[in-house]
Amino acid sequence: MKYKLICTLCGDAFDESAPCISTLRCCKCGGPLQPVFEWPANKDKLANILNHPSDDIWAYREFFPVKDEKPISMGEGHTPFFCCDKTAAAVDIQKLYIKNEGVNPSGTYKDRGISVAMTCARALNARAVILGSAGNAGASAAAYAARAGLRCYLFLPEGALPTRETMAKLYGANVIRVKGTIDDAIRISVAVQREFGFINMSTAREFNPYCVEGYKSIGYELAVQPDLPDHIIVPAGGGSLLAKIWEGLCDAKRLGVIGKLPKMTGIQASGCAPLVKAYKEQSAVRKWHQKPDTIAFAIADEWPHDGELALKAVRASGGTLEEVDDQEILNAQKWLCSQEALFAEAASAATLAGLFKLRKAGFIKRDDSAALIISGTGIKDIYEMGGDCRNVPVIQNDFNAAVDTINTFERSRS
């Protein structure tokens, strides 16, 4: 499909050869840009693409705002989608599936978007890339920048987990800590970007119209599953993941690949839930009224930059938004590990906590099916996990001591 970058404020088309290209903003009014695609009259080719997915997201390049560029790719996408019978029984629903984005190259769904954005950045002859991130996007951008041969500058908020910082530095990024929140780190990156003419990789449409387009591929992959669930449950921070999965599913319906659309539900942490607040109050999205306070750091976006897009998707699909507290998230994280052998980051485990809550409230029915989007791996959080995870008995190098200890474990199970 052909595309144009259109300013969301003044409606002007953007020239990708313009001198102001590095800002990825409208040259006329400074507004954010979005790709608008020109759908062909004959859509059979596009439908065929969706019906025959390959091993990575670049099978869908017709749906991305790219031209003939060679992809900056490491095999992202085509992630596992599997059934979780034990958890479905515990929740008391007909079927439960998991889409595990934690197996992407840097352990997060962000790789889908960064792959597209980094491909475009190299095509635009970028000198370097820069971004503000809670850590997942930062590590992803650092990895793909290394792949593309570009320098990467990353601003992390002071509360970002050390593992994210370590990953980014090992990939070769120049990492700078910011005393503030995720939003502060993003704003600093935007200001510095303009000074140096770098391409910003902060993962919201406002800062990079290419990046969020990669997330549509999750919708395309869901659309070709034999059993498309009734509910898609997504961790919601900035809002772009939920909005773009919905857009991908809508593309699939437009092409006749699917006949129905699922309900989109976003889950936020109680310590930072601006989208839930806007949804329940039927108001515009506003900045969270206090400092974010949650273990689900990856979704602690005090200002959800793509929040209005997410709200639109939730309402159009008949879904909802819900919040869960940190204890509910921890319980869900442990459940996924012990019952489904899946180590999800806290932000991703929030989806299961939300499912339990929404089933209890009756929003999700017994005869329904649902899919949880596990947006990132918990391996990055492993050193931050506390409590009984660190309570490991130490015994003498002795047979009887080993038997006694195992008997103690066995008695605790009964």
N, C-alpha and C positions, 0 to 999 in steps of 0.2 A: 504494500500500500504506500502511496505517496503521503507525505505529512508536511505540515507547516508548524513552526513554533508561533503561537499566538499570545499576545499580551492579555492577561486576564483582567486588566483594568481598562485599557483604551481600545483593545481589539486589533491593534496593528500587528501585521505579520513581521516576524523577526528575520533578518538576514544573517545567516550563520557565518558570512564572510565579513561582517561589520567589525569595525575597530573595537567596539565595546563587548565583543564576544566573551571575553574572560569573566565578565560580571554575570553572565547568564540572566540578564535582566533586560527589559525593554529599553532600547536606546532613546525612545521618545519620552516616556514618562517614568521609567524605572520600575515598572510593575513586574511581577513574576510571570513567567512564561509557562505555557503548557502545549504539548504536542496535540495537534488536531489532524486526524487521519482522513484521507479521502478514500472511502470504500468503493471498490470497483463494482460495476454492474453485475459481473459474473463472479460470484463468491465461492465457486466450487473449489478453486485452488486453495483458498484460505481454509475452508472446511476440511479439506484433505490434509492440510498441515496439522490441524488440531487433532484429527482422527488418527494420525500416525506419528506420535511423539518419538523423539530419539533420546539419546543419552544425556543431553544437556539443554539449556534454555535456548541455545542458538538455532534450534529447529524452528523457533518462533520469530526469527529476525524480521519477518514481514510485518510483525505487530509492534516492533520497536522503532523508535525514531533514529534509525541509522541508515547509512547508504551502503557503500561497498567496502567499508572498513573491515580489516581482519580483526576478529574478536579477540579481546583480552580475556581469555577463558582458562579455567582449570577444571572443567567438568562439573560446574555448579548446576544444580537443578536435578530433575528426575529422582527426587528423594523418595524414600520408602513410604508407602501407604498401607497400613496393616490393621487388622481387626484385633480388638482387645476384649475378649469374652468375659474375663474375670471382672474387669472394671465395669463393663456394661451391666453385669449381674449385680454388682455392688451399688451402682447408681440406679438400677431398676429401669433400664431402657432396652429397646429391642436390639440395637447394634451401636457399637462405639468404634470409631477408627481414629488412628493417629497418623498425621502427616509429619514426619520427622525431619525438620530442616537442620537439625544439629549435625547431620552428616555432610553438609556442604564443606568446601575446602577449608574455610576458617572457622567452621562450627556454627554458622548462623545464616538465616535467610538473607541477610544483608548482602551476601556474595552475589545474589541474583541481580540486585540493583547496581552494585559497584561494578560488576562485569560490564554492564551496558554503559554506565557513566564513564568508566575508565577507557573503554573503547572509543567513546566520543571525545574524551579529553585528548587522547593521543592524536585522533584525527584533526583536532583543532590546534595541534602543535603546542600543547600546553608545556610550559617550562617546569611546572610543579603542581601538585594538588595540595589542598589544605581543607581541614574540616574541624568541627567541634563534635564531640561524641561522648556517650556514656562508656564506650569501650568496644562494643561489638562492631559498629560501623568503622571505628578507628582501626581495629586490627584487620578488618576486611580491606579497607582502603590501603593500608600499609602493604598487605600481601599483594594486591592487584597492581599497586604502583611499582612494587619490585618486579612483578611480571612484565609490566609495560616499560620499565626502565625510566620511571619518573620519580623525582623526589617527592616525599610526603611529609607534611607538617600537620601534627595532630594536637589539638587542645583538649585535654581531659579535665572534667571537674574534679575538685579535690577529693570527693567521695568515691570516685571510680575505683573499681576493684584492681588490686595490683596485678593480677594475672592478665588483665586486658592491656595494661601498660607494658608488661613484659613481652607479650606477643607482638605488639606494635613495634617495639624497639628491636626485637629480634628480626622482624621483617625489614628493618632498616629505616623506620620512620623517625623523624625528629619530634620527640614528645615533650609537651609543655603542660604543666598542671596549672589550672585556673582556680583561684579561691572563689568558688561560687557553684552554681548549678549547671546542669546540662545546657540550659538555655543561655546562660552566661558564656559558656565555652563556644557555643555556636555563634553568638553575636560577635565575640572577639575574632573568630575566624573570618567572618564576613568583612569586618573592618580591615583586618590585615590583608585579606585577599585583594581588596581594591588598591592597597598601597603597592603590592608587588605584582599584581596582574596574574595571580595564580587562579586555577580553576577550583571552585569550592565543591567538596564532595559531601557536605552535610546532607543527610538523607531525608529531605523534605522537598516537595515540589518548589517551594518558595526559593530555595537555594540552588537546586539543580533539577531542571525539568526532565533530564534523561534518567536519573537514578531510579526514581520510583517506578518507572515503566517496567523495569525488570521483574517487579513483584507480580505483575499480571500473570506471569508464567505459572505461578502456583494455581491460579484459577483454571488455566488451561489444562494442567495436569489433573486437577480434581474432576474436570468436566468429562474426562474419558474413563473414569473409574466405572466399573460395572454397576456399582450401587452408589450414586451420588447422595450423600446424607441430607437429611431434612435441615440440619443445623450445622453451620461452620462457626466454630468458636475460636476467637483470635485474641492473643494478648494485645492490648491497645495502649500505646504510649503516645507517639506523635500522630497516629491515625492513618498513616499512608499504607501500611500493610493491609489492614482491613479494607480500605477503600479500593485498593488496586486488585486484591483478590476478587472483590465484587465486580470490578470492571472486566477482569478476565472472564469470569463466569457469564457476564452479560454479552461479551463478544461471542462466546460459545453458543449462547442461546440465539443470538442474532444470525448465526451461521447454521442453525439447525442441528448442532452437535448434541445439545440437550434440549429437553422439552419443558423443563421446570427449573426454577431457581431456588436455591436454599435460602434459609433465613440466616442473616449475618449477625453475630453477637460478639461484642467486644468486652473483654474483662480487664479491669484496672485494679490497682492496689489502693486500699482505703487511704493510705498515706499520701496519695497523689492521684486524684480521680476527677480531673476537670471535665472530661467527656461525660462521665456518669452524671455529674452535677448538671451540666447543660441539658442532657437528655431528660432527666427527671424533672427539671424546672422548665423544660421547653423554652430554653433561652439560647442565645448565641454562646459560642465557646469563648470562655474567658480564661485568663491566667489563673492557675491554682493559687488560692488565697494565703497559703503558708509555705514554708520550706518543705519540700518533699521529704517524707519520712517512711521509708519502706525498704525491706530487703530485696524487693524486686526492682533493683536499680535500673535495669535496662528499659523499664517502662515508666520511669519516674520523670516524665516530661511535664514540667509545670506549665509550659505553653505548648499545646499540641498543634503544631504548625499546619497539619493536614486534618485537623479535627472536624472542620465543617464537611469535608469530603466523606469522612468516616460516618458522621451523623446522617448524612444524606443516604449513604449505603444502608445503614441500619434501618432507617425509616422506610426506604423503598422496598427493602426485602421483608419487612415485618419482623425483624429481629429485635434485639434489645442491648442495653449496656448494663453491666453490673460490676460491683466492687467486692473485693474479698480482703480480709485482713492478713497480716503476716503469718499468724499461726495457722490459718486455713491454707495458706500457700505452702508452708513447711510440711504440713500433714500431707498435702497433695504430692509434694516432691518426693517424700519418703514412700508414699503409696506407689507412685510410678516406678520408683527404683525396685521396690521389693516385689511388686505384683506383675509389672510389665517389663522388668529389666531395662528400663529407660531412664537415664540420668538427664533430666531436663533442668535448664537453668530456672531460677525462681520465677522470673517473669513468665516463662512458658508453663510452669506448673500451675500458675494462676488460672489457666484455662480449665483444668480439672476441678479446682476448688470452685470455680464459677459454675461448672456443670452440676456439681452436687447441690449447690445453692439454688440454681434455677429449676432443677428437678423437684426439689423440696417445695419450692414456691408454686409449682404447677405450670410454669411457663413451658418447660419441656415435658412432654407426655411420655407415658410408659411405652406406647407404640412407636415413638419417634426413634430416629437414628441421628447420630451426631459425629462430627469429626473435630478433633482438637488439633490446632496448628501449634506444634512444638517448635518455636521459632529459633531456639538455640540450645546448644549442649550445656550441661551442668559441669562438665569437666573444668571449665574456666572458673567455676565457683568452688572447686574442691577444697582449697585451703581456707575458705571462709566458712565452710560448714563446721558447726560446733556441736555442743551437747554430747549425746551418747556416741556420736561417731568417733570421738577421741577416747572413749572409755574402752581400751583394749587390755585384757588381762595379760600379765607377764608371769610366766611360770618357770620353774627350774627345768633343766634339760633332763626330764624324768618321765617315764611311762605312766606311773601312777598319778603324777600331777596332771598330765594331759587327760587321762581318763576322768579324774575328779572334775576338771574344768568343763569337759564336754557334758558330764552328767549334770552339772550346775545349769548349763545352757538348756539341756533337755527338760529339766524340772521347771524352768522358767516358762517353757512353752505350754505346759499343762495347766 
